[in-house]
Amino acid sequence: MDSPKTLQQAIVYFSDADRAFQYALNLRWPNGIVTCPRCGGDKHSFIKTRKIWYCNPCKKQFTLKVGTIFEDSPIGLDKWMTAFWMLTNCKNGVSSYEMARSIGVTQKTAWFMLQRIREVMKSDKGTKIGGSPKNQVEIDETYIGGRSKNMHSKRRIAYQNGDKKAVVMGMRTRNTREVRAMVVPNAKRETLQNKILEHVGWGAHIYTDQWVGYEGVDATNLFVHKTVNHMQEYVRGQVHTNGIENFWSLLKRTLKGTYVAVEPFHLDRYLAEQVFRFNNCGQKMNDAKRFEKAMSNVAGFRLTYAELTGTGSATSH
Ligand SMILES: [Zn+2]
């Protein structure tokens, strides 16, 4: 049976436990060498009937799930992989209700699975964008939630009225069109400019509006900074922030449509999902490639229920 190319094929393909296992095995250990998650060694024996390995030096067993986001989940790999497939395709997102119906789990379990998958979708791993000289990077922030509907005085309202909005900072490099977006505690100069140092390669040309938080970002000569005054104009030649603002409007549409209420605590994971989709929906990508890209991030992630909800109460799913 060929590798799946559509959601329907994925459901059929992964419903076979052996096939799902083999697929996950190849993703986790692409060079074919199974290593013990405890000692890193490859001296072990495989117990085929139970799909577990016994590590000789450790004298302990391990499964494919140990050391991955699947570790403490009794949900089968068939359901996990179908869930990954659903979330990484280019639709506008999947609600926990929709996923619960599709893979046959409760809504609460589906919600939990979705949060884990989103965590895996965080992709920036310490690299920078816009690195080579004269690459153009648009930077802006937006405000999610709260009561205010006045977009034009977004900052003033958030700050002067103490409106409880989450501040999201975004960057988009024009050469690869890659977007980064993250929740930040506020829009103060120190906060925004530390993020720029962390994420933007030296020599980049940074385009922002005239918010004071970006002022002086070129003081160290690491960047060239050009601004557009949104009170007068939106585009000045190359200098504009239309690319990142397109991402904001897509994000807000999705948050309104699919995700009725997003608690600020979970916002960074929803952002990761949207950024993943935005960055991986070009013509060269397809559902199968996106799925493999997301799945290849699986090993090494481990997120408990308590960490997900911030409640400290560990519940098994
Ligand atoms: Zn071992």
Residues whose N, C-alpha, C, O or C-beta is under 5 A from the ligand:
A	BS01	ZN	C36 R38 C39 G40 C55 C58
